[in-house]
Amino acid sequence: MQAQQFQQAETLVREVLEFAPSEARAWDMLAALRELQGDADEAARCHGKAEKLRTWETASFKQPPASIHLAKLLWQQGDHDTARAMLAVLMMRQPDDERLQALRKAWASEG
């Protein structure tokens, strides 16, 4: 966004939303991008979506949105602490999920 490459930034934000559709910050970023590109209606819709998600998070005891795809993406980008924290949230929700168990084991061995 800072380099004013709005179309490229929007593509990246939409990719994040594919992995984590309940990430309010990404919806806020998309809203800002749409505003900068002159699409006020879409910007308002995205801001509304972000606000609904924040309200939902508050109602859900502020449990952060988490997805296995986003956790893997964070891991690949080197943000191991955040990826592990997200995996821990996922494991609390679905402790018997074999994919999550395998991921936890793989990440434990990678340090």
DRENTORKOL-3810 file (N, C-alpha, C; in nm, 4 decimals):
REM DRENTORKOL-3810
@n.u->0.0827; n.v->-0.1184; n.w->0.0000; ca.u->0.0000; ca.v->0.0000; ca.w->0.0000; c.u->0.0871; c.v->0.1249; c.w->0.0000
@n.u->0.1951; n.v->0.1219; n.w->0.0771; ca.u->0.2805; ca.v->0.2401; ca.w->0.0877; c.u->0.3465; c.v->0.2727; c.w->-0.0458
@n.u->0.3705; n.v->0.1718; n.w->-0.1273; ca.u->0.4313; ca.v->0.1938; ca.w->-0.2581; c.u->0.3259; c.v->0.2276; c.w->-0.3632
@n.u->0.2032; n.v->0.2411; n.w->-0.3199; ca.u->0.0887; ca.v->0.2729; ca.w->-0.4051; c.u->0.0675; c.v->0.1685; c.w->-0.5150
@n.u->0.0987; n.v->0.0457; n.w->-0.4840; ca.u->0.0710; ca.v->-0.0649; ca.w->-0.5742; c.u->-0.0571; c.v->-0.1321; c.w->-0.5243
@n.u->-0.1668; n.v->-0.0593; n.w->-0.5402; ca.u->-0.2931; ca.v->-0.0992; ca.w->-0.4793; c.u->-0.3466; c.v->-0.2317; c.w->-0.5329
@n.u->-0.3359; n.v->-0.2539; n.w->-0.6615; ca.u->-0.3882; ca.v->-0.3773; ca.w->-0.7203; c.u->-0.3115; c.v->-0.4983; c.w->-0.6666
@n.u->-0.1791; n.v->-0.4868; n.w->-0.6587; ca.u->-0.0966; ca.v->-0.5965; ca.w->-0.6068; c.u->-0.1262; c.v->-0.6190; c.w->-0.4588
@n.u->-0.1394; n.v->-0.5115; n.w->-0.3840; ca.u->-0.1709; ca.v->-0.5232; ca.w->-0.2417; c.u->-0.3078; c.v->-0.5879; c.w->-0.2222
@n.u->-0.4039; n.v->-0.5498; n.w->-0.3056; ca.u->-0.5378; ca.v->-0.6087; ca.w->-0.2938; c.u->-0.5341; c.v->-0.7584; c.w->-0.3223
@n.u->-0.4563; n.v->-0.7983; n.w->-0.4206; ca.u->-0.4438; ca.v->-0.9410; ca.w->-0.4519; c.u->-0.3890; c.v->-1.0170; c.w->-0.3313
@n.u->-0.2879; n.v->-0.9615; n.w->-0.2670; ca.u->-0.2289; ca.v->-1.0267; ca.w->-0.1497; c.u->-0.3276; c.v->-1.0341; c.w->-0.0333
@n.u->-0.4008; n.v->-0.9270; n.w->-0.0103; ca.u->-0.4985; ca.v->-0.9264; ca.w->0.0994; c.u->-0.6092; c.v->-1.0279; c.w->0.0712
@n.u->-0.6531; n.v->-1.0351; n.w->-0.0519; ca.u->-0.7582; ca.v->-1.1337; ca.w->-0.0861; c.u->-0.7072; c.v->-1.2761; c.w->-0.0680
@n.u->-0.5788; n.v->-1.2998; n.w->-0.0942; ca.u->-0.5207; ca.v->-1.4323; ca.w->-0.0701; c.u->-0.5217; c.v->-1.4643; c.w->0.0791
@n.u->-0.4888; n.v->-1.3666; n.w->0.1616; ca.u->-0.4950; ca.v->-1.3866; ca.w->0.3070; c.u->-0.6370; c.v->-1.4219; c.w->0.3478
@n.u->-0.7345; n.v->-1.3519; n.w->0.2912; ca.u->-0.8743; ca.v->-1.3768; ca.w->0.3277; c.u->-0.9222; c.v->-1.5146; c.w->0.2823
@n.u->-0.8603; n.v->-1.5699; n.w->0.1780; ca.u->-0.8931; ca.v->-1.7070; ca.w->0.1395; c.u->-0.8533; c.v->-1.8041; c.w->0.2498
@n.u->-0.7393; n.v->-1.7776; n.w->0.3133; ca.u->-0.6906; ca.v->-1.8630; ca.w->0.4207; c.u->-0.7583; c.v->-1.8334; c.w->0.5534
@n.u->-0.7868; n.v->-1.7078; n.w->0.5785; ca.u->-0.8428; ca.v->-1.6663; ca.w->0.7080; c.u->-0.9562; c.v->-1.5663; c.w->0.6864
@n.u->-1.0718; n.v->-1.6157; n.w->0.6434; ca.u->-1.1831; ca.v->-1.5252; ca.w->0.6128; c.u->-1.2399; c.v->-1.4523; c.w->0.7336
@n.u->-1.2032; n.v->-1.4926; n.w->0.8525; ca.u->-1.2543; ca.v->-1.4245; ca.w->0.9718; c.u->-1.1499; c.v->-1.3309; c.w->1.0336
@n.u->-1.0516; n.v->-1.2913; n.w->0.9565; ca.u->-0.9469; ca.v->-1.2006; ca.w->1.0035; c.u->-0.9912; c.v->-1.0559; c.w->0.9797
@n.u->-1.0370; n.v->-0.9912; n.w->1.0849; ca.u->-1.0918; ca.v->-0.8557; ca.w->1.0740; c.u->-0.9895; c.v->-0.7564; c.w->1.0202
@n.u->-0.8636; n.v->-0.7710; n.w->1.0593; ca.u->-0.7610; ca.v->-0.6767; ca.w->1.0127; c.u->-0.7443; c.v->-0.6822; c.w->0.8615
@n.u->-0.7560; n.v->-0.8006; n.w->0.8042; ca.u->-0.7440; ca.v->-0.8137; ca.w->0.6589; c.u->-0.8625; c.v->-0.7454; c.w->0.5901
@n.u->-0.9822; n.v->-0.7593; n.w->0.6476; ca.u->-1.0990; ca.v->-0.6903; ca.w->0.5911; c.u->-1.0814; c.v->-0.5393; c.w->0.5988
@n.u->-1.0218; n.v->-0.4908; n.w->0.7079; ca.u->-0.9943; ca.v->-0.3478; ca.w->0.7199; c.u->-0.8957; c.v->-0.3018; c.w->0.6121
@n.u->-0.7936; n.v->-0.3840; n.w->0.5883; ca.u->-0.6959; ca.v->-0.3495; ca.w->0.4852; c.u->-0.7605; c.v->-0.3458; c.w->0.3475
@n.u->-0.8466; n.v->-0.4439; n.w->0.3211; ca.u->-0.9160; ca.v->-0.4469; ca.w->0.1923; c.u->-1.0056; c.v->-0.3243; c.w->0.1786
@n.u->-1.0712; n.v->-0.2858; n.w->0.2863; ca.u->-1.1554; ca.v->-0.1665; ca.w->0.2833; c.u->-1.0715; c.v->-0.0429; c.w->0.2499
@n.u->-0.9563; n.v->-0.0312; n.w->0.3124; ca.u->-0.8692; ca.v->0.0837; ca.w->0.2858; c.u->-0.8245; c.v->0.0857; c.w->0.1397
@n.u->-0.7910; n.v->-0.0312; n.w->0.0879; ca.u->-0.7492; ca.v->-0.0394; ca.w->-0.0519; c.u->-0.8623; c.v->-0.0003; c.w->-0.1457
@n.u->-0.9825; n.v->-0.0479; n.w->-0.1161; ca.u->-1.0968; ca.v->-0.0147; ca.w->-0.2015; c.u->-1.1262; c.v->0.1354; c.w->-0.1955
@n.u->-1.1102; n.v->0.1939; n.w->-0.0769; ca.u->-1.1288; ca.v->0.3394; ca.w->-0.0629; c.u->-1.0276; c.v->0.4145; c.w->-0.1478
@n.u->-0.9030; n.v->0.3734; n.w->-0.1403; ca.u->-0.7970; ca.v->0.4397; ca.w->-0.2159; c.u->-0.8190; c.v->0.4292; c.w->-0.3666
@n.u->-0.8910; n.v->0.3252; n.w->-0.4068; ca.u->-0.9184; ca.v->0.3045; ca.w->-0.5492; c.u->-1.0541; c.v->0.3614; c.w->-0.5899
@n.u->-1.1205; n.v->0.4312; n.w->-0.4970; ca.u->-1.2439; ca.v->0.5015; ca.w->-0.5294; c.u->-1.3713; c.v->0.4198; c.w->-0.5224
@n.u->-1.3666; n.v->0.3021; n.w->-0.4623; ca.u->-1.4866; ca.v->0.2180; ca.w->-0.4514; c.u->-1.5414; c.v->0.2269; c.w->-0.3089
@n.u->-1.6149; n.v->0.3342; n.w->-0.2813; ca.u->-1.6655; ca.v->0.3606; ca.w->-0.1463; c.u->-1.7657; c.v->0.2549; c.w->-0.1004
@n.u->-1.8479; n.v->0.2046; n.w->-0.1914; ca.u->-1.9482; ca.v->0.1039; ca.w->-0.1537; c.u->-1.8813; c.v->-0.0255; c.w->-0.1066
@n.u->-1.7834; n.v->-0.0715; n.w->-0.1818; ca.u->-1.7123; ca.v->-0.1941; ca.w->-0.1440; c.u->-1.6322; c.v->-0.1716; c.w->-0.0157
@n.u->-1.5745; n.v->-0.0532; n.w->-0.0017; ca.u->-1.4994; ca.v->-0.0199; ca.w->0.1198; c.u->-1.5912; c.v->-0.0268; c.w->0.2414
@n.u->-1.7111; n.v->0.0282; n.w->0.2290; ca.u->-1.8074; ca.v->0.0256; ca.w->0.3398; c.u->-1.8483; c.v->-0.1174; c.w->0.3726
@n.u->-1.8674; n.v->-0.1998; n.w->0.2708; ca.u->-1.9039; ca.v->-0.3401; ca.w->0.2931; c.u->-1.7915; c.v->-0.4132; c.w->0.3679
@n.u->-1.6686; n.v->-0.3891; n.w->0.3281; ca.u->-1.5542; ca.v->-0.4538; ca.w->0.3933; c.u->-1.5379; c.v->-0.4054; c.w->0.5375
@n.u->-1.5562; n.v->-0.2759; n.w->0.5610; ca.u->-1.5495; ca.v->-0.2232; ca.w->0.6976; c.u->-1.6587; c.v->-0.2878; c.w->0.7836
@n.u->-1.7776; n.v->-0.3029; n.w->0.7273; ca.u->-1.8877; ca.v->-0.3669; ca.w->0.7997; c.u->-1.8560; c.v->-0.5104; c.w->0.8359
@n.u->-1.7973; n.v->-0.5819; n.w->0.7426; ca.u->-1.7575; ca.v->-0.7217; ca.w->0.7674; c.u->-1.6544; c.v->-0.7275; c.w->0.8811
@n.u->-1.5563; n.v->-0.6375; n.w->0.8777; ca.u->-1.4543; ca.v->-0.6348; ca.w->0.9823; c.u->-1.5173; c.v->-0.6073; c.w->1.1183
@n.u->-1.6097; n.v->-0.5148; n.w->1.1230; ca.u->-1.6747; ca.v->-0.4798; ca.w->1.2499; c.u->-1.7571; c.v->-0.5970; c.w->1.3035
@n.u->-1.8273; n.v->-0.6667; n.w->1.2156; ca.u->-1.9044; ca.v->-0.7845; ca.w->1.2585; c.u->-1.8119; c.v->-0.8912; c.w->1.3154
@n.u->-1.6985; n.v->-0.9092; n.w->1.2517; ca.u->-1.6029; ca.v->-1.0093; ca.w->1.3001; c.u->-1.5462; c.v->-0.9703; c.w->1.4358
@n.u->-1.5167; n.v->-0.8423; n.w->1.4549; ca.u->-1.4667; ca.v->-0.7981; ca.w->1.5854; c.u->-1.5731; c.v->-0.8178; c.w->1.6925
@n.u->-1.6971; n.v->-0.7909; n.w->1.6595; ca.u->-1.8071; ca.v->-0.8128; ca.w->1.7540; c.u->-1.8185; c.v->-0.9609; c.w->1.7870
@n.u->-1.8060; n.v->-1.0453; n.w->1.6858; ca.u->-1.8133; ca.v->-1.1894; ca.w->1.7064; c.u->-1.6980; c.v->-1.2366; c.w->1.7948
@n.u->-1.5775; n.v->-1.1836; n.w->1.7701; ca.u->-1.4619; ca.v->-1.2219; ca.w->1.8514; c.u->-1.4843; c.v->-1.1859; c.w->1.9975
@n.u->-1.5385; n.v->-1.0677; n.w->2.0219; ca.u->-1.5661; ca.v->-1.0250; ca.w->2.1587; c.u->-1.6679; c.v->-1.1182; c.w->2.2226
@n.u->-1.7695; n.v->-1.1533; n.w->2.1475; ca.u->-1.8724; ca.v->-1.2427; ca.w->2.1994; c.u->-1.8187; c.v->-1.3839; c.w->2.2201
@n.u->-1.7132; n.v->-1.4183; n.w->2.1503; ca.u->-1.6535; ca.v->-1.5518; ca.w->2.1611; c.u->-1.5323; c.v->-1.5515; c.w->2.2532
@n.u->-1.5345; n.v->-1.4644; n.w->2.3531; ca.u->-1.4274; ca.v->-1.4559; ca.w->2.4518; c.u->-1.2936; c.v->-1.4195; c.w->2.3887
@n.u->-1.3002; n.v->-1.3384; n.w->2.2864; ca.u->-1.1811; ca.v->-1.2856; ca.w->2.2195; c.u->-1.0869; c.v->-1.3951; c.w->2.1712
@n.u->-1.1431; n.v->-1.5046; n.w->2.1305; ca.u->-1.0614; ca.v->-1.6120; ca.w->2.0751; c.u->-1.0184; c.v->-1.5714; c.w->1.9345
@n.u->-0.8894; n.v->-1.5715; n.w->1.9052; ca.u->-0.8434; ca.v->-1.5234; ca.w->1.7753; c.u->-0.8868; c.v->-1.6167; c.w->1.6627
@n.u->-0.9136; n.v->-1.5592; n.w->1.5458; ca.u->-0.9451; ca.v->-1.6457; ca.w->1.4325; c.u->-0.8216; c.v->-1.7294; c.w->1.3998
@n.u->-0.8446; n.v->-1.8521; n.w->1.3633; ca.u->-0.7324; ca.v->-1.9401; ca.w->1.3341; c.u->-0.7715; c.v->-2.0359; c.w->1.2230
@n.u->-0.6767; n.v->-2.0665; n.w->1.1405; ca.u->-0.6987; ca.v->-2.1678; ca.w->1.0381; c.u->-0.5666; c.v->-2.2407; c.w->1.0159
@n.u->-0.5775; n.v->-2.3644; n.w->0.9763; ca.u->-0.4568; ca.v->-2.4437; ca.w->0.9517; c.u->-0.3780; c.v->-2.3844; c.w->0.8351
@n.u->-0.4495; n.v->-2.3301; n.w->0.7362; ca.u->-0.3817; ca.v->-2.2723; ca.w->0.6203; c.u->-0.3000; c.v->-2.1494; c.w->0.6600
@n.u->-0.3591; n.v->-2.0641; n.w->0.7418; ca.u->-0.2878; ca.v->-1.9445; ca.w->0.7853; c.u->-0.1691; c.v->-1.9819; c.w->0.8743
@n.u->-0.1865; n.v->-2.0803; n.w->0.9607; ca.u->-0.0761; ca.v->-2.1249; ca.w->1.0457; c.u->0.0404; c.v->-2.1754; c.w->0.9603
@n.u->0.0100; n.v->-2.2528; n.w->0.8577; ca.u->0.1154; ca.v->-2.3034; ca.w->0.7688; c.u->0.1840; c.v->-2.1887; c.w->0.6950
@n.u->0.1063; n.v->-2.0924; n.w->0.6501; ca.u->0.1625; ca.v->-1.9772; ca.w->0.5809; c.u->0.2560; c.v->-1.8992; c.w->0.6726
@n.u->0.2133; n.v->-1.8765; n.w->0.7955; ca.u->0.2979; ca.v->-1.8070; ca.w->0.8924; c.u->0.4275; c.v->-1.8844; c.w->0.9166
@n.u->0.4163; n.v->-2.0161; n.w->0.9278; ca.u->0.5350; ca.v->-2.0999; ca.w->0.9494; c.u->0.6320; c.v->-2.0854; c.w->0.8326
@n.u->0.5780; n.v->-2.0924; n.w->0.7109; ca.u->0.6625; ca.v->-2.0813; ca.w->0.5920; c.u->0.7319; c.v->-1.9462; c.w->0.5848
@n.u->0.6677; n.v->-1.8431; n.w->0.6380; ca.u->0.7260; ca.v->-1.7096; ca.w->0.6361; c.u->0.8211; c.v->-1.6870; c.w->0.7533
@n.u->0.8396; n.v->-1.7887; n.w->0.8357; ca.u->0.9350; ca.v->-1.7794; ca.w->0.9447; c.u->0.8781; c.v->-1.7288; c.w->1.0764
@n.u->0.7480; n.v->-1.7056; n.w->1.0818; ca.u->0.6846; ca.v->-1.6590; ca.w->1.2055; c.u->0.6403; c.v->-1.7810; c.w->1.2864
@n.u->0.7393; n.v->-1.8535; n.w->1.3363; ca.u->0.7134; ca.v->-1.9815; ca.w->1.4025; c.u->0.6343; c.v->-1.9662; c.w->1.5322
@n.u->0.6615; n.v->-1.8617; n.w->1.6089; ca.u->0.5910; ca.v->-1.8441; ca.w->1.7361; c.u->0.4413; c.v->-1.8223; c.w->1.7134
@n.u->0.4067; n.v->-1.7371; n.w->1.6185; ca.u->0.2653; ca.v->-1.7121; ca.w->1.5905; c.u->0.1992; c.v->-1.8351; c.w->1.5315
@n.u->0.2705; n.v->-1.9049; n.w->1.4437; ca.u->0.2160; ca.v->-2.0274; ca.w->1.3836; c.u->0.1876; c.v->-2.1324; c.w->1.4914
@n.u->0.2810; n.v->-2.1477; n.w->1.5836; ca.u->0.2604; ca.v->-2.2443; ca.w->1.6928; c.u->0.1448; c.v->-2.2020; c.w->1.7829
@n.u->0.1320; n.v->-2.0726; n.w->1.8091; ca.u->0.0212; ca.v->-2.0242; ca.w->1.8924; c.u->-0.1122; c.v->-2.0510; c.w->1.8238
@n.u->-0.1172; n.v->-2.0283; n.w->1.6937; ca.u->-0.2397; ca.v->-2.0544; ca.w->1.6192; c.u->-0.2705; c.v->-2.2042; c.w->1.6189
@n.u->-0.1678; n.v->-2.2851; n.w->1.6029; ca.u->-0.1865; ca.v->-2.4305; ca.w->1.6066; c.u->-0.2397; c.v->-2.4744; c.w->1.7430
@n.u->-0.1923; n.v->-2.4123; n.w->1.8491; ca.u->-0.2399; ca.v->-2.4459; ca.w->1.9836; c.u->-0.3893; c.v->-2.4159; c.w->1.9970
@n.u->-0.4329; n.v->-2.3034; n.w->1.9409; ca.u->-0.5763; ca.v->-2.2699; ca.w->1.9432; c.u->-0.6556; c.v->-2.3750; c.w->1.8658
@n.u->-0.6049; n.v->-2.4106; n.w->1.7492; ca.u->-0.6731; ca.v->-2.5121; ca.w->1.6684; c.u->-0.6791; c.v->-2.6460; c.w->1.7405
@n.u->-0.5698; n.v->-2.6822; n.w->1.8086; ca.u->-0.5656; ca.v->-2.8090; ca.w->1.8824; c.u->-0.6658; c.v->-2.8092; c.w->1.9975
@n.u->-0.6864; n.v->-2.6943; n.w->2.0611; ca.u->-0.7866; ca.v->-2.6870; ca.w->2.1685; c.u->-0.9266; c.v->-2.7114; c.w->2.1123
@n.u->-0.9511; n.v->-2.6603; n.w->1.9929; ca.u->-1.0832; ca.v->-2.6753; ca.w->1.9312; c.u->-1.1056; c.v->-2.8159; c.w->1.8780
@n.u->-0.9982; n.v->-2.8761; n.w->1.8235; ca.u->-1.0100; ca.v->-3.0069; ca.w->1.7595; c.u->-0.8921; c.v->-3.0956; c.w->1.7998
@n.u->-0.8892; n.v->-3.1397; n.w->1.9241; ca.u->-0.7730; ca.v->-3.2146; ca.w->1.9722; c.u->-0.7497; c.v->-3.3485; c.w->1.9017
@n.u->-0.8519; n.v->-3.4047; n.w->1.8414; ca.u->-0.8374; ca.v->-3.5347; ca.w->1.7757; c.u->-0.8057; c.v->-3.5248; c.w->1.6263
@n.u->-0.7920; n.v->-3.4046; n.w->1.5754; ca.u->-0.7661; ca.v->-3.3852; ca.w->1.4323; c.u->-0.6250; c.v->-3.4345; c.w->1.3996
@n.u->-0.6174; n.v->-3.5360; n.w->1.3164; ca.u->-0.4885; ca.v->-3.5978; ca.w->1.2829; c.u->-0.3968; c.v->-3.5031; c.w->1.2074
@n.u->-0.4537; n.v->-3.4145; n.w->1.1241; ca.u->-0.3709; ca.v->-3.3181; ca.w->1.0501; c.u->-0.3002; c.v->-3.2240; c.w->1.1469
@n.u->-0.3742; n.v->-3.1796; n.w->1.2476; ca.u->-0.3168; ca.v->-3.0884; ca.w->1.3457; c.u->-0.2094; c.v->-3.1576; c.w->1.4290
@n.u->-0.2358; n.v->-3.2818; n.w->1.4670; ca.u->-0.1384; ca.v->-3.3580; ca.w->1.5450; c.u->-0.0095; c.v->-3.3787; c.w->1.4655
@n.u->-0.0233; n.v->-3.4104; n.w->1.3371; ca.u->0.0939; ca.v->-3.4311; ca.w->1.2519; c.u->0.1728; c.v->-3.3009; c.w->1.2357
@n.u->0.1022; n.v->-3.1918; n.w->1.2214; ca.u->0.1673; ca.v->-3.0623; ca.w->1.2067; c.u->0.2428; c.v->-3.0249; c.w->1.3341
@n.u->0.1794; n.v->-3.0478; n.w->1.4484; ca.u->0.2450; ca.v->-3.0186; ca.w->1.5761; c.u->0.3735; c.v->-3.1005; c.w->1.5903
@n.u->0.3671; n.v->-3.2277; n.w->1.5533; ca.u->0.4840; ca.v->-3.3137; ca.w->1.5620; c.u->0.5952; c.v->-3.2673; c.w->1.4673
@n.u->0.5575; n.v->-3.2308; n.w->1.3452; ca.u->0.6564; ca.v->-3.1842; ca.w->1.2469; c.u->0.7218; c.v->-3.0552; c.w->1.2941
@n.u->0.6427; n.v->-2.9629; n.w->1.3456; ca.u->0.6979; ca.v->-2.8349; ca.w->1.3897; c.u->0.7833; c.v->-2.8494; c.w->1.5145
@n.u->0.7495; n.v->-2.9470; n.w->1.6003; ca.u->0.8300; ca.v->-2.9704; ca.w->1.7199; c.u->0.9697; c.v->-3.0193; c.w->1.6810
@n.u->0.9766; n.v->-3.1012; n.w->1.5773; ca.u->1.1060; ca.v->-3.1545; ca.w->1.5336; c.u->1.1882; c.v->-3.0521; c.w->1.4563
@n.u->1.1225; n.v->-2.9472; n.w->1.4055; ca.u->1.1949; ca.v->-2.8440; ca.w->1.3295; c.u->1.2470; c.v->-2.7319; c.w->1.4181
@n.u->1.2183; n.v->-2.7416; n.w->1.5454; ca.u->1.2740; ca.v->-2.6440; ca.w->1.6376; c.u->1.1931; c.v->-2.5254; c.w->1.6458
END
